[in-house]
Amino acid sequence: MDTDVCVVGGGPAGMMLALLLVRDGIRTTVLEKHEDFLRDFRGDTVHPSTLDVLDELGLADRLADLPHRKVERLQFGFADGVYPLVDFAGLKVAHPYLMFLPQWDFLEMLAAEAGRYPDFTLLRSHEVVDLLRSNGVVRGVVARGPDGPVEVHARLTVAADGRHSTVRDKLGLTPREFGAPMDVLWFRVSRRPEDGEGINARIGAGRMLIGIDRGSYWQIAYLIPKGGYDAVVAAGISAFRAGVAGLVPHLADRVDEIRGWDDVKMLTVRVNRLRRWHVPGALLIGDAAHAMSPVAGVGINLAVQDAVATARLLTGPLLAGRVSEDDLARVRARRAFPTIGTQLFQRIIQRGVIGRVLGSDRPVPAPLPMRILRRMPALQKAAARLVGVGLRPEHIGTGTHRDGQRVEA
């Protein structure tokens, strides 16, 4: 198979990039190793700046039809009271809130929109196992599909295959690791109308729990100390259920829905980034280039913003039939600042708040960063803008289709 751009990974970065490229008549093939997007425990927070991008694509009405919740504030309760993390309500933006919606619905919407264009191909159940190279330049990928091996030849290969990127490994690129004090256990329990809506955050002695309202159930993130999974399992599922009920007493009659460890998935938290996001013929974006902490749920936002910048910077060279290393380097040059700044914010919260909570054997008062935030409204606004809008929000550009027709955002 021959294509202009081969995108590895059908997550937010890969699907958004594919949609933007095919709108400009660039033949784009996406390889997704699963047969669908339905994975229970993946990020589902869509931020104001990503909502702006979807508006620019004319997808606002379709997005509104998907099951979702809108959340204006993120706050946490400590032993000495409730403290805000961010409050989006004061932002002067079109969408002053987070939208929580299942990521699989978001991705299916992008895939359906991209599927309206003849230059789009989505190969599901195709796992990339190797790269095609010629004279030191990446020329595409080798994938394992339902009917056997497939070669996809491309002028540009974009790795958007996540924090465990196969393409990155095959290129021999190693990200710089910054560490994290926690891992996250994901599970679900049923939700009742009297539970309340939005985000349900609880903090106890050495434990932290965040419940995400999914309508009929809570998707729960249970934070444990880094490397502590074996100890949690060794204590037994009954002790785990008791720990959940201790943090959220009104769930005590539902924790038996956690039948065993098969119902609990572990996310190993990593915060890292590559120094170089490209090699001749290949570019890495999203988590493949920089794994984000789950703090503030900014992973989707950074991935989408990477994709928007990539499409805007590379559409011209791709249409001209020539993508240089300088062109690829411009993507990192554009996106490095927001990546580094956002990761710095996450690392401060990890060290100053989460690490302190998980390292204590008794309920703790609010750490210094949270007390400072509550006392300084201007700082709260800055944090809300950093999380909701980002340090460098991207917008859809105006391109030229191969037939000469202008494509407007």
N, C-alpha and C positions, 0 to 999 in steps of 0.2 A: 504494500500500500504506500502511495506517495501522498504527501500533504505539505503544506507550507509550515505549519506549526504543530508539533506534537506536544500536548499537555499531559503530563503524568500526574494523575490524581484528580478525582472529581469532587474535591471539597470546595469551600467557598472561594479560595483563590483561583483554583483551576477552572471552575464553572463560570465565574465572573469574567476571567480573562478570555475564555473561549467565546462567550457571548459578545464581548466587546470586539473581538477580532472578526468574527463572522459578520457582524454588522457592517464592517468595512470591506467585505468580500475576500477576506483572507481565509484560505482553506485551513480548517483547524480540526484536529482529531484529539479527543480526550480518551485516555485509557483509565478506567476505574476497576480496581481489582475485585470489588464486590459486585454482586448481581443487582443490588439496589442501594439506596442511600440510608436504609433503615437500620441505624445503629442506635441503641438506647441511650448511651451515655456520651454525647458529644455536645460541644458548646452550642447554646441557642440564644445568646444575647445579641440583638441587632441594635447598634448604636445610632445616635442621631445623624452622624456624618454618612453612615452607610444607608440610612433611610433617605438622605438627600440624593445619593447616587441612584437609588431605585426610583425616586421621583423623576430624575433626569432621564432615566430609561423608559419612563411611561409605565412603570409597573406598580405604582402606588395602589391603584384600585385592586389589582390582583393580590397584592400583599395583604391588603385589609381583609380579604375574603378568607385568608388562612387563619386557623385557630391561634390566638395569641393573647398575651397579657401586656399591658403597658405599666411600667414602673417608673415613678419619678424620683424616688429616693432610695439610697442604700445606707443602712445604719446598723449598728451593732450594740447589743446590750452587754455591759460589763458589771462587775460587782457594785460599782458606784453610779450606775445610771446608763442611759441610752445615749450613744454618740453617733453623729452623722459621719459617713464616709464621703458621700457625694450627694448633692441635691440638684437635679437637672431642671427643676421647675423654673429657676431664674435665668436659664440660658436664653439668649436672644437668637433662637434658631427655629426652624419650621417644625421640628419634632423634639420638644424638650422632655424626652423620656427615653427609657430603654424599652425595646419591644422584645418580649420573650416568645419565641415560637419554635417548634421542633425543627431542628436543622434539616431533617430529611424533606420536610415540606418546602423549606426555603430553596434547597438544591433542586428539587423536582421542578419548582417554578422556573428557576434559571435554565434548567435543561429543556423544558418545554418551550421557553422563549427562544433559546438558541436553535431549537429544532425547526423553527419557522424558516430558517435560512438554509439554502442548499449547500453551503460550504461547511456545514457542521456535521461531524460524525462523533457519536459517543459509543465507545466499545466497553460495555459492561462485562464483568467477569474476565477481565484481561489484566493479568498481573505482570508488570515489567520485571524482567529477570536479568537483562543485560543492555548494554548500549552498543549502537553501531558507530564505528569510527573510521575515518579515513584521513591519513596524513595529519594525525593529531587533532582533528576536528570531529566533534560529535555530529553524527549524521542521522540520528534517530534512535529507535529502541527495538529490542526484541522482547516480546511479551508471550506469556503462556495463556492461551484462551481455551474455551470449551472444546474447540475443534483442533487443538494443537497449537504449535508455535506460529507466531505472527511477527513479521517485520514491518515496522512503520518507518519509512524514510522521510526525513523532514529537514528543511533548511534551518529550523530552530527547534530545539527541545527545551521545554520549560518544566522544571521539577516543581510540582506543587503537591508532593506526596507526603507531607507531614513531617513530624519531628523524628520519625524513624525512616527517613527518606532512603529508598533503595538507590535512586539516582545519585544522591550525595555520596553514599557508600561506594558506588561503582566509580565515582570520580576521585575517590580518595581524599575528599574534603572533610576536615574535622573542625567542628565549631568550638568556640571558646565557651567553657561552662562557668556559670556564676553560682550555681548551687541554689538550694531551696531547703527550708527547714521542715517541709511537710510533704506528704503524699495524700492522695484523696481517694476515699472509698465512695463509690457511687451505687445507689440503690433506689428503689421506689417503694412508697407506701400509698395507700388510697387517701384521697382528700375528701373532706366533707365541707359543705357550705359554711358551717360555723367556724371552720379553721381560720378564716381570713384569706386574703389574696396577696399575690405578689411574692415578695421575698420574706422568708421567715428565718432569721439568723439567731442562733443561740450560742452562747459561750459559757463553758464551765471549767472546772479544774482540769487542766491539761487536755481539754477537748474543745472542738469548735464544729458547729453544724450549720449548714445553710440549706434551706429548703426552697426549691424553685417551683412555683405554682404552674402545673401543667393542665389545669382544669379538673380532670377526674382523678389525678394523683399528684403527689409530691415527688419530684426528682430531688434526691437529697445528696449533698456533698458532705461527707463526714471526714474532717481533717484529722490526720494522725501524724506523729513525729516521723520524719524521714527515716526510712528503713524499718519502721515499726510494724509492718504488715504481719510478719511471722509471729510476733508476740500477740497481736490481736487474734489471729487464727488459733494460736495455742490456747488462749483463754477460753475459746469456745463460742459458738453462735449464741448461746443463752446469755453469756456475759455481754456480748456485743448488743443484743437486743435491749438488755437492761441499761446499757450505757446510752442508747438512743432515747429510751423512755425517760431516763433521768434528765436528759437535756430538754426534751419536749414532752412533758407529762401527758398532754392531751393525745399523744400518739401511742400511749401505753397499751391500749386495747387493739392496736393495729400492727405492732412490731412482729407478731407471729407471721405476718405476710412475708417477712424475710425468712424463707424456709431453710436456707442453707447458704454456703459460701458461693454457690453457683449464681445466686441472686445478687451478689456483691461484686462489683468490678473495681479493680484498682487502677488509678491513673498515677503513674510515676511522674511527679512534677519535675520539669526541667526548665531552666532559663538559660538560653545560650544564643549565640549568633555567629555566623560566619564572618571572617574578615573580608572575604572575596566571594561574591555571589555568582560569578560566571566563569566559564572557561570557553574557548572557541566552540561555538555552535550550541552552547547550553547555558541556561539561566536558572537560578533557584529563587523562589519567592515564598512568602508565607512561612509556615512553620519549618519548611525545609531549609530556609535561610536563617530563621530566628525563632526558636521555640519560646512562647510566652507563658508566664505563670497564669493560673486561673484567676488571680487577683483582679477584680473588677470586670472579668469576663471580656477582655478586649481582643481576644484572639481572632474572632471573626472579623472585627473591624480592621485590624492591621492587615489581615490577609486580603480583604476586599480592596483596601486602599493600595496595597502593593499591586494588585491586578489592574486597577484603574490607571495607576502611573505607568505600568509596563505597557499597556495598550496604547496609551497616549504617546509615549516616547518611541515605541517601536513600530507603530503602524506605518509611518512614512517609509522607513528603511525596508520594511517587509514588502510594501507595495512596489518599491523601487527594485526589489529583487536582490538586495544587498544589506546584510546586517553585520556590522563590524563589532570588534571587541569594544571599541569606544562607545558604540550605541548601547551595548549591554551594560557597560560600566556606569552609564548614566542612570540606570534604574537604582542601583545601590546608592549612588550619590544623592539621588532624590529621596530615597526612603530610609537612609541610615539615621538621620537626625531624629525622626519620630520614633524609630525602633529603639534607639539608645535611650532617649528620654523617657519613653513609656516603661522600658525595662528598669530604669533607675527608680521610677516611682514604685513599681511593683516590688523591687528589692527592699526599698525602705519600709513598705508595709509588711513584707515578709519578716524582716529582721526586727523591726520595732514593735509589731503588733502580734503577728501569728507566732513567731518564734517564742515570744515571751509567754503567750497563752499556753502553747503546747509544752513548754518547759517547766510549767508550774504544777504543783500538786494540790493547789487550792485556788478558788476563784480569785481572779486578779482585777484590780481597778484598771481603768482605761490607761493604756500606755501614753507616754508623752506625745507622740504624733497625733493621737486622737484628741487629746485635751487641747492641743494647739489648734487643731482644725475647728473644734467647737467654739473656741474663743475668737476666731478670726474669720468673719464672714467672707472677706475678700479671698482668703485662702480656700474656703469652701467653693467659691465660684471658679477659682483657678483649677481646683481638683476636678470639678464637674466638667469643665471645658476640656481638660486633658483626657479624661476618661471618655466623655461623650462625643467630642468633636475630634480630638487628637491634635498633635503638634503641627501637623501639616496635612489638612484634609484635602483630598483629591476630588476632581470633578471630571465628568465625561467631556472629552474633547470633541472637536469637529474634524471629521476625516473625509477622504475622497475614496469612493468605491472604485473598483477596477473599471467600471463602465463610464467613469467620469462624473457620476452623479454625486452631489454633496450629501453627506450623512450628518444630520444635526442631532445634537443631544436632545 
